[in-house]
Amino acid sequence: MSEATARRRGALARFWRDYRAQRAGLYGAAILAAAVLAALVTPLVTDPAGLDVTRATGEKMAPPSPEFPLGTDESGRSILLTILWGSRVSLLIGFLSALLSMVIGTVVGITAGHFRGWPSAVLMRITDWFLVLPSLVLALVLAAILGGGTSTIVLAIGVTSWASTARLIRAQTLAVEARPYVERSRVLGGGHWHVMTRHVLPNVAPLVLANTTLTVASAIVTESTLAFLGADSGQASWGSMLRGSYDWGAVTSGAWWYVLPPGLCIVAVVLAFTLCGRALEAVLNPRLRGVS
Amino acid sequence: MTRLGARLAALGLALSLAALPATSAQAQVLREPAEGKRIVRLGAIQAIDSMNPFLAVRVVSTSVHRWMYAYLTTPDSKTLAPSPDLAESWETSADKLTWTFKIRDTKWSDGAPVTAHDAAWTLNKIMTDDGAKTANGPAVENFASVTASDDRTLVITTRKPQASMLELPIPIMPRHVWEKVGDIAGFEAEQYPAVGNGPYIAVEHKKNAYVKLKANPGYWRGAPKIDELHVIFYENPEAANVGLKKGDIDWIGRLAGPHFEALAGDPDIVQWNTQGRRASYLQLNPGAATADGEEIGDGHPALKDPKVRQAIHHAIDKQALVEQVQNGLAVPADGSIVPPMYKDFFWQAEGDVRVAFDPARANEILDDAGYRKGADGIRTMPDGNRKLEMRFSIHTEDPVEDKLAQFLTGWLKDIGIGLTTRKLDSNKFTEETGSTALYDIAISGWSVNPDPEEVFATHLCSRRPTAAGEGGGTESFYCDEEYERLYQAQLVELDRAKRAELIRRMQQKLYTDAPVIALYYPNNLEGYRSDRITSITPIPEDKGILYGGSGYWPVYSLQAVATPAGPAAGGSSAGAVIGIVAGAVVVLGAGGYLLARRRRAAADDRE
């Protein structure tokens, strides 16, 4: 076993020890694991034909019963089945758009932190511009112009939510580049690429990870909001279920089983991501270490 | 975007923004002393675009103008066939090119006599002044000349015979008032009381808030039985519904299904559910081309085959759509684009022609035509080049179209056609389905007038876009020789029965060729307070429309109880308070959030 592997293993063990100390983070991770597991198992144990309105067997807006544990929607489809299949779309869009937002934010942040002067100024002005734009409205317009579909929703959320990540990463990059060993590396002939990928990136990576986890939470909320406002991916998601319940008057007809489950699912998953993100931040961010 | 607005309100975001201006203006109408007057307040989910009839195009504006000014003819209250209004009688020459109208001897509301010169001036103005063409330009396109040979005789000559001559949608204006106007296109006609000769006279208009009309005591049929008619504009249907329930207004027309159903259970509200004048249909891209015959767009090649279009027609269960998508508030379409309300022109498919819901038959047609199913259940073109994967274009913000798309996707899957839904905002939708032809299947609909000429014109070859891509108003990119021939024939056929027969044959052509597939005819849904409105006659009288139909019969027939003495309830101030509080909370919250961010950002910058 090489020395590097041993060091990494040691770091991982230390990380896990620190993370375990964050009890809220553990709860969050447990909820997340359950949600992801449910999303992965759903296609193996249920039949998507139940989502097809032309094959719905239930009554319209029927209350919970043994056959439909969470009742039915306006077309007689099982709410439970829609929740399960919707979790796949909500989680997928949440993860992918957070990933996209993270990639854009990290690239812009490191570039702007590394190249001082006008490239930094230009990139930061663009970042500021995205920061002050009302991102929900922009995402709504983007989704409307690009047309429906999972990829366009991912794009719409990713493109509008990277700005604060970029700001954060740039600040960390500035701090890292001020350290003496980076200067040493430069003197020894390390180029821009070498410094950015070998020295800066590993040092900002923990922050990126923690930030991404938090971004997933807000991405899921944004996806639900967009779907509620009418810009959805065309597949059932928790947000589109909420919209359906509003459009078809579930509240006025007292169909709580149509409104509560998707709402609670969103709350649970978003809370879980936030708890995990905060715990990760507490473990990985040197400035927060010891504060919990 | 009203639906988006409604959802935003539901989110609590727009509360402080939307609530204030509307309520304060409407409160003003309510506060005025009204004791002893018989007033009817109509809520409209639309505001007047212009009080100048040469410019106005919205339903609410043209309706109000119908009540303010007489037209040459008006649809009969029973049959909807043209009947005398300002014109007492008329005759046509043997060559069908000259029309002579005898103008009724009546007075304008300022006392001046109404003459044939008024009518001649109005029609000539539209023919000669481009600014006056905005609202009704196409109606006079075929006119060669319009003259008044004396005070009572109006003579119109046309280049070609014109069957729709007795259904001109043009109000006749008082020449002595309007000839002083220099620039018609820029004239807003905000002078009150307006000079008119209809059953009502406009006395006040506050933009985006309301218009007030008083009964015209000198109206030639006799003054209406109420004193005043107020039309109050609402921004969204929920607010109008609440207004009706609270008694702020007495009547709303043109409701959507969910809002109509929300009125159930109130003993004082009459839910008016009758046949409508609209047809909802699918457009199937039949191989779009420009008016010059050059192919445009990216429609699926399989849709050029009438058999595929027919198979799709067989796969649609219209009865299920009515029940599931329209909550039963529509009539399944066994015909084409003219709804059954227009008995004279309506055509219904019968016998072998009728395309019933029959997925097995649809599969058989496609199998026989060589579209083979693949392992994934999706068919391919007979040459094997392309799968039958199609797009369905609908509007964003429309739950009804959304639900329809879910059903269509399911049914087409059963016959081996894959369907993905594309949601487009209305501008892009109009562009892609009307001029650039970037669609396979799209949703559409048309509110048909008593004279259905316009809706049939939307399927003519000449309505397809120009080579430059300018839209000509086609609803289908259809171009068929026999259809063109029938259209030209009905245009010059002045015998109503013979013309109706030609029009029915055009519908049969559209039905069997299926460039459009009619789905259902949505009902006309309205609500009014029976404790205020004691009597109202729809048009047509048998199960007809109250607001937004043709003619002035319903508002002319209105009878209402007098407003009792006592202060009007002031519910709107509570709304304003809630709005202000919500606004303050939003501002404070946003400020706090920004402040917190600012602190955090500063900490990040430090290290």
Interface residues (C-beta under 8 A of the other chain):
Chain A: D52 V53 T54 R55 E74 S75 A144 I145 G147 G148 R167 L168 A171 Q172 A175 T225 F228 L229 G230 A231 G234 R243 G244 Y246 D247 W248 G249 T252 R287
Chain B: R3 L4 R7 L8 A10 L11 P258 E261 A262 D317 A320 Q324 T396 E397 P399 D402 K403 Q406 F407 T409 G410 W411 K413 D414 T420 T421 R422 K423 L424 D425 K428 A601 D604 D605 E607
